[in-house]
Amino acid sequence: MVSIETIAGLPAEAIRQLLPDWVAAHVSAGPEVHDRMRVDVTAALEEASDQAVQTMQDTFLRAGDGYVLYPADPLARRITRAFMGQLSPGWQVEGRDALERFLTTGPRRRMIVCNHLSYTDTQLTDSILCLAGQAAVADRLVAIAGPKVYTDPWRRMAAVALNTRKTAQSSAVATEQANVTPRELAAIAFETIADCERLMDAGSLVLLYPEGSRSRTGRLRPFLRASSRYLQMGELQILPIAQTGSERVYPIDSPLMYAHPVRIAIGEPFLASEHPGKAVALAEAHRRVAALLPEPYQPAEGDPAVG
């Protein structure tokens, strides 16, 4: 595997020559799809200056170093959107009217809550919104991301193409933060939420996956109780969305991505203040996401909304 440091240290011309093949090597698809991906990625790189390539490499190198906001690198975003469009044939977006109401009415703080099937969920949400004519909305997304997102070169390349806010994970699902003490975990969580408030006040749309980690069965799992802190902010409206098909694009434990149809269903937004109580709004978000999912993705019988 090519290391993060090696990729970051290559000259711009080497990046232009090697990156299209590196992207294609991570995708299992027919020659026509590979050819289109190479053409699109090559075009994005050829249009970029050496400085833009170097900036992308610098962003790639430092991504994940701290528990902070990492704005999307413009070139990485163009590259990712170029090839991700090839991996979601037959894409669908349902509930566009609800999205419009979410964006134009209600409190200024806006949060999106989604189920979690794959490391590529946010990439697909971003690229499919662009395909649906909603690039301006995609540009505003800020995904709350755990440490794992930044550890692997391929996942890190995806992360630098997105706006991500790194946070520490709940101890119930953490696997990459053995050195974080409970006190540090609480401090990171507090600052993440404060940062989310600032971001939403500035117009960002915070994207939260309250399950905390990817579902290994495809079924919606209980939302982590710790996620309720995000939904207790003042003047907050919440948009439930449900994604299906992303687990086929980037299966769990697979080193490769595949082309597969992806569906995004958007539900009616609601106000957190209408569901007072420590985890009441979180349970309501779980109910609404579950209602958007087809039966094979719905929660297993007997599973609670909040665990």
Residue pairs with C-beta under 8 A, 6 or more apart in sequence:
1 153
2 22
2 153
3 153
4 60
4 61
4 153
4 156
5 61
7 15
7 57
7 60
7 153
8 57
8 58
8 60
8 61
9 57
10 18
10 57
12 50
12 53
12 54
15 45
15 53
15 57
16 42
16 45
16 46
16 53
19 41
19 45
19 79
20 37
20 38
20 41
20 42
20 45
21 38
23 37
23 38
23 41
23 79
23 83
24 34
24 37
24 38
26 154
26 255
26 256
26 257
27 33
27 34
27 37
27 83
27 87
27 256
27 257
27 258
27 259
28 256
28 257
28 258
29 37
29 86
29 87
29 258
29 259
33 86
33 259
36 86
37 82
37 83
37 86
40 82
40 83
40 85
40 86
41 79
41 82
41 83
43 82
44 75
44 78
44 79
44 82
45 53
45 75
45 79
48 56
48 75
48 78
52 74
52 75
53 75
55 73
55 75
56 73
56 75
56 76
56 160
59 70
59 73
59 76
59 160
60 73
60 76
60 156
60 157
60 160
63 70
63 150
63 156
63 159
63 160
63 164
64 70
64 147
64 149
64 150
64 151
64 156
64 159
64 166
66 166
67 166
67 167
67 168
67 188
67 191
67 192
68 165
68 166
68 195
69 142
69 163
69 164
69 165
69 195
69 199
70 159
70 160
70 163
70 164
70 165
70 166
71 163
72 139
72 160
72 161
72 162
72 163
73 160
73 161
76 157
76 160
76 161
77 161
77 162
79 161
80 123
80 126
80 127
80 157
80 158
80 161
80 162
81 126
81 127
81 130
81 161
84 120
84 123
84 124
84 126
84 127
85 127
85 130
85 131
86 259
87 124
87 249
87 257
87 258
87 259
87 260
88 124
88 127
88 128
88 131
88 245
88 249
88 259
88 260
88 261
88 262
89 259
89 260
89 261
90 261
91 128
91 131
91 132
91 261
91 262
91 263
91 264
92 261
92 262
92 263
92 264
93 128
93 129
93 132
93 134
93 263
93 264
93 266
94 263
94 264
94 265
94 266
95 241
95 265
95 266
95 267
95 292
96 132
96 266
98 239
98 266
98 267
98 268
98 269
99 134
99 137
99 239
99 266
101 268
101 269
102 110
102 237
102 239
102 266
102 269
103 110
103 137
106 237
106 269
106 271
107 235
107 236
107 237
107 271
108 200
108 201
108 235
109 197
109 200
109 201
109 233
109 234
109 235
109 236
109 237
110 200
110 205
110 206
110 236
110 237
110 239
110 269
111 196
111 200
111 205
111 206
111 207
111 208
111 230
111 231
111 233
111 236
111 237
111 238
111 239
112 141
112 205
112 206
112 207
112 208
112 238
112 239
112 240
112 241
113 208
113 209
113 210
113 238
113 239
113 240
113 241
113 285
113 289
114 121
114 125
114 207
114 208
114 209
114 240
114 241
114 242
114 243
114 289
115 209
115 211
115 215
115 220
115 242
115 243
115 289
115 293
115 297
116 209
116 211
116 212
116 213
116 214
116 215
117 214
117 215
117 218
117 243
117 244
117 246
117 247
118 124
118 214
118 246
118 247
118 249
118 250
118 251
118 252
119 149
119 155
119 158
119 214
119 250
120 158
120 246
120 249
120 250
120 257
121 209
121 243
121 246
122 141
122 143
122 158
122 162
122 164
122 207
123 158
123 161
123 162
124 243
124 246
124 249
124 262
124 264
125 138
125 141
125 207
125 241
125 243
125 264
126 138
126 141
126 161
126 162
127 138
128 262
128 264
129 135
129 137
129 138
129 141
129 264
130 138
137 205
140 203
140 204
140 205
141 162
141 163
141 204
141 205
141 207
142 163
142 164
142 165
142 196
142 199
142 204
142 205
142 206
142 207
143 162
143 163
143 164
143 165
143 207
143 209
144 164
144 165
144 167
144 192
144 196
144 206
144 207
144 208
144 209
144 230
145 159
145 164
145 165
145 166
145 167
146 166
146 167
146 168
146 169
146 173
146 174
146 176
146 212
146 213
147 166
147 168
147 169
147 174
147 176
147 177
148 155
148 175
148 176
149 155
149 156
149 158
149 159
149 164
149 166
150 156
150 159
150 166
151 176
163 204
165 192
165 195
165 196
165 199
165 206
167 188
167 189
167 192
168 174
168 177
168 180
168 184
168 185
168 188
168 189
168 192
169 176
169 177
169 212
169 213
170 212
170 224
170 226
171 182
171 185
172 212
172 224
172 226
173 212
173 213
173 224
174 180
177 185
180 188
189 226
189 229
193 229
193 230
193 233
196 206
196 230
196 233
197 233
199 206
200 206
200 233
200 236
206 230
208 227
208 230
210 223
210 224
210 227
210 230
210 282
210 285
210 286
211 220
211 221
211 222
211 223
211 224
212 224
212 226
212 227
214 247
214 252
215 221
215 247
216 252
217 300
218 247
218 296
218 297
219 296
219 297
219 298
219 299
219 300
219 303
220 286
220 289
220 290
220 293
220 297
220 298
220 299
221 299
221 303
221 307
222 286
222 299
222 303
222 304
222 305
222 306
222 307
223 282
223 283
223 285
223 286
223 305
223 306
223 307
224 306
224 307
225 279
225 282
225 306
225 307
227 282
228 278
228 279
228 281
228 282
228 306
231 238
231 272
231 281
231 282
231 285
232 272
232 278
232 281
233 272
234 273
235 273
236 271
236 272
236 273
237 269
237 270
237 271
237 272
238 269
238 270
238 271
238 272
238 281
238 285
239 266
239 267
239 269
240 266
240 267
240 268
240 269
240 270
240 285
240 288
240 289
240 292
241 264
241 265
241 266
241 267
241 289
241 292
242 264
242 265
242 267
242 289
242 292
242 293
242 297
243 262
243 263
243 264
243 265
244 262
244 263
244 265
244 293
244 294
244 297
245 260
245 261
245 262
245 263
246 262
248 258
248 260
249 257
249 258
249 259
249 260
249 262
250 257
250 258
251 258
265 292
265 293
266 292
267 288
267 289
267 291
267 292
268 288
270 284
270 288
272 281
275 281
275 283
275 284
279 306
282 305
282 306
283 305
283 306
286 299
286 305
286 306
287 305
290 298
290 299
299 305
